[in-house]
């Protein structure tokens, strides 16, 4: 096979695989940006309550399911009947040594920029696939399949 023919097939496979995976890339870029700033979950000591759609999308991103499990509460301290009779309290848990806090904001901003870049790059790739290919039906078919297949797998 000549290198020109091989290159042509490699480009077509790249085009259709790229268009097929584009919806998933857009989804992961968006939900990854939400998760970078913990917008999909509550944090201890915060009054922030995430919207249900952010929780669901975050769960789908991390666990590949839309079912959000309830947070498990820590088990209560177990005491024996002898402890109750003596009126003794369980031994306190020693405090952990202080750990120096790391400022994660610069890295979070970097990953937000990466998410935006991936989002834009994927959208521009879809645009270019329509602009520079003759068979728009195949491009549309790959794009629709890239949307429908994960939705169907999520439902069933």
C-alpha positions in Angstrom: 0.0 0.0 0.0 1.3 3.4 -0.9 2.0 5.9 1.8 -0.4 8.4 0.3 -3.3 5.8 0.4 -2.3 4.8 4.0 -2.2 8.5 5.1 -5.7 9.0 3.6 -7.2 6.1 5.5 -5.4 7.2 8.7 -6.9 10.7 8.3 -10.4 9.3 7.7 -10.2 7.0 10.8 -8.9 10.0 12.8 -11.8 12.2 11.6 -14.6 9.7 12.4 -13.1 8.6 15.7 -12.6 12.2 16.7 -16.2 13.2 15.8 -17.5 10.1 17.5 -15.6 10.8 20.8 -16.2 14.6 20.6 -19.4 14.6 22.7 -17.7 12.6 25.5 -14.7 14.9 25.4 -16.9 17.9 25.7 -18.8 16.3 28.6 -15.6 15.4 30.5 -14.1 18.8 29.9 -17.2 20.5 31.4 -17.7 18.1 34.3 -14.0 18.0 35.0 -14.0 21.8 35.4 -17.0 21.6 37.8 -15.1 19.0 39.8 -11.9 21.0 39.9 -13.7 23.6 42.0 -15.8 21.0 43.9 -19.0 22.5 42.5 -20.6 19.1 42.4 -20.4 18.4 46.2 -20.8 20.0 49.5 -17.8 20.5 51.7 -17.5 20.2 55.4 -18.3 23.5 57.1 -19.7 25.2 54.0 -23.3 26.2 53.4 -22.9 25.6 49.6 -25.5 23.1 48.3 -24.7 22.1 44.7 -27.5 22.0 42.2 -28.9 18.5 41.5 -27.7 18.5 37.8 -24.1 19.2 39.0 -24.3 16.3 41.5 -25.6 14.0 38.8 -23.1 15.0 36.2 -20.3 14.7 38.7 -21.5 11.2 39.7 -21.7 10.2 36.0 -18.1 11.5 35.4 -16.6 9.7 38.4 -18.7 6.5 38.8 -20.4 6.1 35.3 -23.8 6.1 37.0 -26.4 8.7 37.8 -27.3 7.0 41.1 -25.9 9.2 43.9 -25.3 7.1 47.0 -26.1 8.6 50.4 -23.2 9.8 52.4 -22.2 7.3 55.1 -22.1 8.6 58.6 -19.2 7.6 60.8 -20.1 4.7 63.1 -21.0 5.7 66.7 -18.5 5.0 69.4 -19.1 1.6 70.8 -19.2 1.2 74.6 -19.5 -2.0 76.6 -22.1 -2.5 79.4 -19.1 -2.4 81.8 -18.1 1.0 80.6 -21.7 2.3 81.2 -21.8 0.8 84.6 -18.5 2.4 85.6 -19.5 5.7 84.0 -16.3 5.8 82.0 -16.0 7.6 78.7 -14.2 6.2 75.6 -10.6 7.4 75.3 -10.3 10.5 73.2 -8.7 10.2 69.8 -5.4 12.0 69.7 -5.4 15.0 67.3 -3.4 14.6 64.1 -0.3 16.7 63.8 -0.8 20.0 61.9 -0.1 19.7 58.2 1.0 22.6 56.2 -1.7 23.7 53.8 -0.9 23.7 50.1 -2.4 26.5 48.0 -4.1 24.5 45.2 -5.7 27.5 43.5 -2.9 28.0 40.8 -3.2 24.3 39.8 -7.0 24.5 39.8 -6.8 27.6 37.5 -4.4 25.7 35.2 -6.8 22.8 34.9 -9.7 25.1 34.3 -7.7 26.6 31.4 -7.0 23.0 30.2 -10.7 22.2 30.3 -11.6 25.3 28.4 -8.9 24.5 25.8 -10.2 20.9 25.4 -13.8 22.2 25.1 -12.8 24.8 22.5 -10.5 22.4 20.6 -13.2 19.7 20.4 -15.8 22.2 19.2 -13.5 23.6 16.6 -12.6 20.0 15.5 -16.3 19.3 14.9 -16.6 22.5 13.0 -13.6 21.7 10.8 -14.9 18.1 10.2 -18.0 19.7 8.6 -16.1 22.4 6.8 -13.5 20.2 5.1 -15.1 16.9 4.4 -17.5 16.0 1.6 -19.5 13.3 3.3 -21.4 15.2 5.9 -23.8 12.3 6.4 -21.0 10.1 7.8 -19.8 12.9 10.0 -23.3 13.6 11.3 -23.8 9.8 11.9 -20.6 9.6 13.9 -21.5 12.6 15.9 -25.0 11.4 16.6 -23.7 7.9 17.5 -21.2 9.6 19.9 -24.2 11.2 21.7 -26.8 8.5 21.5 -24.7 5.5 22.5 -23.5 6.8 25.9 -27.0 8.1 26.7 -28.5 4.7 26.0 -25.8 3.0 28.1 -26.6 5.4 30.9 -30.3 4.7 30.8 -30.0 0.9 30.6 
